[in-house]
C-alpha cells in the first residue's frame, strides 16, 4: 500500500536476486523514483529524479514520449581522478488497448513499448559504454503487469540477455487468488501493488509470443538481412502518415521514416534486400528507397491511359536484378480496375505490357527472373498466368482457369511452386498440385523448413487455428490457437520461428489496422 507520500516499493526476485524500485502514484500517473535507486551513485540518482512511467490519462495510440537526464556520474570508473558523464533516456510508445484472458475473467489491458537506455562516457579516453533494455508491458488496471517481454543489449545492439517473455500465472490481492497457471513457473515477481491496497504476489511463466501491434498500414514485408518488418503507412494516419514504419520483430517497437511520398500503398523488397519499392496511391508513382536508410534513390511516374491516372496495384522485383521490377497497374474508381502489367528497368518503362481489363492483378517472379506469374482476382475468369520476361517487356504465354475467387489476394512463388490462397500450383504447367485448405486463407512455405503455414479463413474471425502442414504431403501437422477480428490480409514469414499476420477489424476499411507477431517452434 502506498505511504503518505504516495510511494510504494516494487520488488522483483529472480534466481535469488532481488531488485527494488520505488514508485510514486498521483493524478498524473505512475512515476519511478530514481532518486533513491541504489543502482546509481547517490548524487547521480538525485539528478535523474522522478520519471513518469505510465501517464494518466494515457496518450494517443502510436504516440511516443521521451525523457532524458544527463550529468555527472559521480564515480571515477577509469582511474584518472575525474568523474565520468552519463546519459539516461526513457522512451515509450503507447500501442493501444487489448483484451487479455485470465483463467476466470477477461480484462482490458494497455500495451506499452518501453526503452531504457543508460550510457556512461569515460573521461580518460572518451569511450562510451552502456545498456539498452527494451520491453513490452501489458498493464491491467487494478492488477498491474499481466505480461512482460524484455531484451537487454549493449549500445552496439549486441544481445546481452535474449528475449524473455513472462505472463501472469498466479495472483493474490488481499487474500483473493487468481490462478492462471498453464505451465511450470520459471520466475517469481513479488510486488506491492500501486493500484490496489495490500500486497500482490505474482508468479510468471514463459510462453510463445502472440503480440498484436495496432498500426494502420496498407502493406507489409520482411527484411531478412536486417531482421525488421517494413509497413506502408497511408496519408490518413495523423503524425506518421506517408512514411514507412520499421517494426522490431522481437519487441514490436515501431519507428518511422521521413515522409516518402503521397499515400504509400504497396511494397516490394529486392531479393538481396538492397532496395524497398513503394507504390504511391496519391501520385501514381513508384519510389525506390535504399536500405536500411530508406533514402530515396529514384521515382518513376506510371503515366496515364484511357481511363485516367495509373497506379501500382502490386510490385514484384526480379530476383536476378534488383533494379528490374514489374508493376501490376490499376485505375481508381473503375471496374474492372486492372490496367495491365509493365516492366521497369531503373526508371525506364519497357514498351511491351500485358492487356488491361482481364489480366494479372497479383504478380510474382520465378527464381531466375525470366518468368512472371499473374492471377486475375477481379473477374470470374480467375486465370493463373505465365508471362515471359525479356528486354522489350512482357509477353503473356499461358492462361489456366482456376477454381479461384475474388477473395484471393496473395500470390507467392517458392521453390518451384506457386502459392495461391490454400492451393499450390506447378510453376511449369500451372497444374494444381494440392491443397492445404479449401477455404479462403493465406499459405506460405517457411524458409529453410519443409513445412507450410496457413492462416485461418480470412473472413471468419474469432477463436481459430493457424495450421502447420507438410509442404510435400499437404497433411496438417499442428494447429496454433489464434483469435482475431475482421479479416486477414497478409502472412509474412519473419525471423526463424515467427510469422507476421496483417489484418483489419473492419471489413470495409481500406487499410489494415493491426499486425500480429506470432512465434512458435512449430514454424521452424
Secondary structure, DSSP 8 states (H G I E B T S, - for coil): ---TTSEEEEEEEETTEEEEEEEEEETTEEEEEGGG-TTS-HHHHHHH-EEEEEESS---TT-EEEEEEEEE--S-SSSSSS--EEEEEEEEEEEEEEEEE-SS-EEEEEEEEEEEEEEEE-TTT--EEEEEEEEEEEEETTTEEEEEEEEEEETTS-EEEEEEEEEEEEEEETTEEEE---S---EEEEEE-SSSSSEEEEEEE----EEEEEEEESEEEEETTTTEEEEEE-TTSTTTTTEEEEEETTT--EEE----SS-EEEEEE-TTS-EEEEEETTTTEEEEEETTTTEEEEEEE--EETTEE-EEEEEEE-TT-TTEEEEEEE-SS-SS-EEEEEEEETTEE-SB---SSSS-SEEEE-SSSSEEEEE--SSTT-EEEEEEEETTEEEEEEEEE-S--TT---EEEETTEEEETTEEEETTT--EEEES-SSS--EEE-TTSSEEEE-S-TT--EEEEEEEEETTT--EEEEEEEEE-SEEEEEEE-STTEEEEEEESSTT-SSEEEEEEEE-GGG-
